[in-house]
Amino acid sequence: MENMFAPWRSAYLDNFEKETVGCVFCERPKLNKDREYGILYRGKTVFVITNKYPYNSGHLMAIPYRHVSDPLELTEEEHSEMWKTIMVCKRAIEKAYHPHGYNIGMNIGRPAGAGIDAHCHLHIVPRWNGDTNFMPVIHGTKVLSEGLLQTYDKLQPFFEII
């Protein structure tokens, strides 16, 4: 069996509760600072946000507005819109980044890797051949090719056409 390490995630998990008052996924949409907080799309029951600690440039999350921790608690409408929204994200990422593959999924609970386990969310991570290297393992550093605002600006035009 091969192991995959993500040591940079520990700093995020260690500092998350210190940075956040209340639920970040509930609070961000209320602030109406979409570009500042990376909100690319607002649907009826779900919104799309860039990941503050991305695995790769273009890493997005589809999140229900309603505060639920377990996807089994989602209504049929929320569930349906979440998956439709993920396909919209995939199309936008395709046009902006042309990745070779994707990871799409949820981490449910802290033991499964959820940094925010009280509010379910679905990740879509673009992947490229060779996008992992020695930096995360040896130096504890993930190298990203662009900043979060650049990611937002690159993807945002593809959400305007929805």
C-alpha positions in Angstrom: 0.0 0.0 0.0 1.2 3.5 -0.8 0.8 6.4 1.6 0.0 10.0 0.6 1.1 12.7 3.0 -0.2 16.2 3.3 1.7 17.7 6.2 0.8 21.3 5.3 -2.8 20.5 6.3 -1.8 20.2 10.0 -1.1 24.0 10.2 -4.6 24.6 8.8 -6.3 22.2 11.2 -4.3 23.5 14.2 -5.2 27.2 13.4 -8.7 26.8 12.0 -10.6 27.1 15.3 -8.4 30.1 16.3 -9.3 32.0 13.0 -13.0 31.3 12.9 -15.9 32.6 14.9 -19.0 30.7 14.1 -19.3 28.7 10.9 -17.2 30.2 8.1 -19.5 28.5 5.5 -22.6 30.1 7.1 -20.9 33.5 7.6 -19.1 34.2 4.3 -22.2 34.4 2.1 -23.8 36.9 4.5 -20.9 39.4 4.1 -21.6 40.1 0.4 -17.8 40.3 -0.3 -17.8 37.6 -3.0 -14.4 38.4 -4.6 -12.7 38.9 -1.2 -14.0 35.6 0.1 -13.8 33.6 -3.2 -17.6 33.1 -3.7 -17.9 32.4 -7.4 -21.5 31.4 -7.6 -24.7 31.6 -5.6 -27.5 29.2 -6.4 -30.8 28.7 -4.6 -29.6 26.2 -2.0 -25.8 25.9 -2.8 -22.9 28.3 -3.3 -19.4 27.8 -4.8 -16.3 29.1 -3.1 -12.6 28.8 -3.7 -10.7 26.8 -1.0 -8.6 29.0 1.2 -6.1 26.2 1.6 -6.2 24.6 -1.9 -4.6 21.3 -2.9 -4.1 22.8 -6.4 -5.0 26.0 -8.1 -8.7 25.9 -9.1 -9.7 23.9 -6.0 -13.4 24.7 -5.4 -16.1 23.7 -3.0 -19.9 23.4 -3.4 -21.6 24.2 -0.1 -25.2 24.2 1.0 -26.3 27.4 2.6 -28.1 25.4 5.3 -25.8 24.3 8.2 -25.8 20.5 8.2 -22.9 18.2 9.0 -24.1 15.0 7.3 -25.0 14.8 3.6 -27.8 12.5 4.7 -29.4 15.6 6.2 -29.6 17.4 2.8 -32.9 17.8 1.2 -33.5 16.3 -2.3 -33.3 19.9 -3.7 -30.0 20.6 -1.9 -28.5 17.3 -3.0 -29.6 17.7 -6.6 -28.3 21.3 -6.8 -25.0 20.4 -5.2 -24.2 17.8 -7.8 -25.4 20.0 -10.7 -23.2 22.8 -9.3 -20.2 20.4 -9.2 -20.7 19.8 -12.9 -20.8 23.6 -13.5 -17.5 23.8 -11.5 -16.0 21.1 -13.6 -16.9 22.9 -16.8 -15.5 26.2 -15.5 -12.2 24.5 -14.3 -12.0 22.7 -17.7 -12.2 26.0 -19.6 -9.8 27.9 -17.3 -7.2 25.3 -16.4 -7.4 22.2 -18.7 -6.5 19.7 -16.0 -5.7 16.1 -16.7 -8.1 14.7 -14.0 -10.1 15.5 -10.9 -10.7 14.5 -7.3 -14.4 15.1 -6.4 -15.7 14.2 -3.0 -16.5 14.9 0.7 -14.5 14.3 3.8 -17.1 13.6 6.5 -15.8 14.0 10.0 -12.4 14.9 11.3 -11.1 11.3 11.2 -11.8 11.4 7.4 -9.8 14.6 6.9 -12.6 17.3 7.2 -11.1 20.6 8.3 -14.6 21.9 8.7 -16.7 19.0 9.9 -19.8 20.8 11.2 -20.9 22.0 7.7 -20.8 19.5 4.8 -19.2 20.5 1.6 -18.1 18.9 -1.6 -14.6 19.4 -3.0 -13.6 19.5 -6.7 -9.9 19.5 -7.1 -8.3 19.7 -10.6 -5.3 17.4 -11.0 -2.4 17.3 -13.5 0.1 14.6 -14.3 3.0 15.2 -12.0 1.3 17.8 -9.8 2.8 16.3 -6.7 6.5 16.5 -6.1 9.1 16.4 -3.3 8.2 19.8 -1.8 5.3 18.7 0.4 7.0 15.6 1.7 10.5 17.0 2.3 9.9 20.7 3.0 6.3 20.6 4.3 5.4 23.1 1.6 2.8 23.0 -1.3 3.8 25.1 -4.2 0.8 26.7 -6.0 1.2 28.5 -9.3 -1.1 31.4 -8.4 -2.8 33.3 -5.6 -6.4 32.9 -4.5 -7.6 36.2 -6.2 -5.9 35.1 -9.4 -7.8 31.8 -9.2 -11.1 33.7 -8.5 -10.5 36.1 -11.5 -9.6 33.2 -13.8 -12.7 31.2 -13.0 -15.3 33.9 -12.4 -16.1 34.7 -16.0 -17.2 31.0 -16.5 -19.7 31.4 -13.7 -21.3 34.6 -15.2 -22.7 32.6 -18.1 -24.8 30.3 -15.8 
